[in-house]
């Protein structure tokens, strides 16, 4: 408690096994989040929301706040839709996707901005779109320069700052998280709408430590290999496209 407010520790950027590049079932993610002292996680799989809805429903059983979300692939880069129960269509412009997230009652949060190798939005696009918050600390970093640039941008434009682990493996959950202040007597009294409003109002602070570089490098390397294998097999005649998870993702509209 901070005065009459409750301070939540939320990892707003976590992937489950439903992501083509994720690995962990939601029950394990929730159990781990509770064990390390988080108040909640947002499962933000790539363009899929079923696991996040399941996680949000199960969260109270682990003493956590249940908050659904999804990482949307827009035409201009990735966008976190926090607090939505429906997946916005992928492939729309950044501005259109932000508007759709708000129509669905969520907060539009920019993940790993300006990092084009990770599908981060370009600055010129973000300059033309008013979002709700910016991820200024992503634990999957090498030098930290991109995080510092994101923080400067958020401060310049008056955006609330958030942090997320961007975890694809269990041990990385909670390496970065957002402290969110809400008007509630306890964690069990917190609603999704209160979290969405707090993100939009900038009632946040960030806590973060980097994922070990060796683990980040392994994750990037595996991801690049899987994508390269898919690109090769998807063009080869008489050969099924693999990995199957990417093939299903690419054809799931």
N, C-alpha and C positions, 0 to 999 in steps of 0.2 A: 504494500500500500504506500502511496505517496499522497499524503493528505487524505482527501476523499476519493482518490483515484487508485485504480489498480494498474500496476506496471507489468505488462505481459512480455515474456521472452519468446519471440516467434521466429522460426526459420521459415522465411517466405518463399524459398526456392529449393525444392527437393524433388527428385525424380524417383519413380517407382519402376517396377519391372514392366509396367505397361508402356513406358517410353521405349522406343526402339534401342536406346543406348543406356537404359536403366537396368537394375539388377535385383532390387529388393522388394518383397511383398509388403503391402501396407501395414499388416499387423506387426512385422518386425520393425518397420520405421517408427510406428507409434510407440512400441515398447521401448525402443532405444531412446526416442525423444523424451519420454517420461523419465527414464533412468538417469539421463544426464541433466535433468532439471529444467528442460524447456516447458513452456506452457502450451505450445502448439506448433505444428508445422503446416505448411501449405504444400500439398503434392501438386506439382506443376508439370505434368507430363506434356510431351510435345504433341499438341493438337488432339489429345485424348483426355477425357475427363472422368471416365468411369471409376478409375482407381481413386481419384481425388474425392469423388462423392462418397465412395465407400469409406475412405479414411476419415472424412468429416463426420460421417454417421457413427463410426466406431470410436472416435476420439474421446468422448466423455467416459468410456469404459476404462480409459487409461489416465483419467484425470486431466485431460487436455481439452483445449478449445477446438472445436471442429470448424475448419475454414476450407471450403473448396476453392479450386482454382485450376488454371491451365496455362501453359506457355504456348502462345499462338504464333504461328508462322505467318506474318503479314508479308505483303509484297516488298516491304522496306526493311524487314528485320524482325526479330523476336519481340514479343510483348507479353508480360505477365498480366493475366486477368485474375485478380484476387477477389474472392467472394462471390463468384458466379456459379450457378448451377447448370448452366448450358454453355457449350463450347461455341464461341464466335467462329464463324466460317474463316478458314485460312485463305490467304491470297488476296485479301482486301488491302487497301492502302493503310498506312499507319493511322492517319486521321480517322478513316472510316472504322477501323478496328477499335480505336479508343472510344469513339462515340457508341459503338455497339456494346462495349464492356460496360459503359455507364448506363445504357438502356437496360442491361441485365442486372443492374444494381451492384456492380463491382467497382474496384479501383484499378486504374490502368497504370501499371508500374513498369518502368523501362529497365530490363536486365542487361548487364554488361554492355552499356552504351559505347558506341564508336569502335567496338572490337569486331571488325568485319569478318575475321576468321571464325568467329563464333556467332555470326549472324546478328551482330549488334547493329542498331539503327545508326545511320549517318547523322552527323550534326545538322546538316542543312535540312534534313527531313524533320528532325526533332525541333529545330528552330521554328518550324511552321505548324507545330502541333502542340497544344497544351495538354500535358499529361497530369497524373495525380501524384506521382512520386518517382524518384530515380534511385536505382540500386547503385550506391556509391562504394559499397564494399562487397565484392564477390570473392569467395575464398579460393576459387580456382584461378590463381594468378601466378605469374613468374616474377615480374619486377615490381608490381604495384603501381606503375605509372598510369595505367588505364583507370584504376580506381581513384587515384588522385585527380585525374582529369575529370572523371564523373562527379566527384565531390565539388570541384570548383564550378562545374556547370550547374549543379543543383543549387549551390549557394548563390550564383549569379542570377538565376531565374526564380529563386524563391520556392524551390520544390522541397518537399519533405525528403529526408534521406533514409534509405533502408539498406539492410544488409541481408545476404542470403548465402548459404553454403554452396548452392548449385550442386548438391551431392548426388552422385550416381551410384555411390557405394556407401554402405552403412556407416563406416567409421568417420566419414566426412560430415555427417549430419550434425548441425549445430556449431560447426567451426566458425560460422558467421551467422549472426541473428539480429533481429530488430527488436528494440524495446519500444513497446507501444503503450501509451497511457490512455486509459479509457475510464469513463465514469461508471464504475461498477464496484460493488462491495467485495466481490471475490471473483476468482477465475470462472467458477461455475455459473456466474451471473452474466458473463460477457456474451454479447450477440455478435453475429457476423457483421451486421450493419454498423455496430459500434467500431469494429476494427476497420472497416472500409472508410468510415468517416474520419477516424484518427489518421489513417494513411493520407487521405486527401487533405486534411488540415495541417499535416506536418507535425503531429504530436508523437514524434519518433526520435530515437537515437540509435546509434549502431554500435555493435560489438563484433569484433572480428579477429581472427588469426588465420594465417594462410594454411591451405592444404599443403602438406609437404610436397616440394617440387618434384620429387621422384614419383609420387602418386599422381600428381597432375600430368606429368610427362607420360606416364603409362596410360592414363585415361585418354589423353589426346592421341597417343600413338595407336591405341586399339581402335578408337573411333575413326581415325583416318584410314586404317587398314580395312575395317569393315565397310566403309563407304567406297573405297577403291575396289574391293571385291565385288560389291553390289554393282558398281558401274560397269565392271568387266563382264560379269555373268549376265546382267540384264541386256547386254548387246550381243552376247554370243548365241549362235543358233543352236537349237536343240538342247540347251542347258538351262535348268531352272535357276531363276535369280536367287542368290543368297547374299547375305543372311536373310532368312525368311522374315525376321522382324522388320527389317528395312523395306523389303518388298511389300509387305502388308501395309506398312505406314505410307509408302509412296502411292499405293492404289486406294487408300482409305480417304475418301473425300468428305 
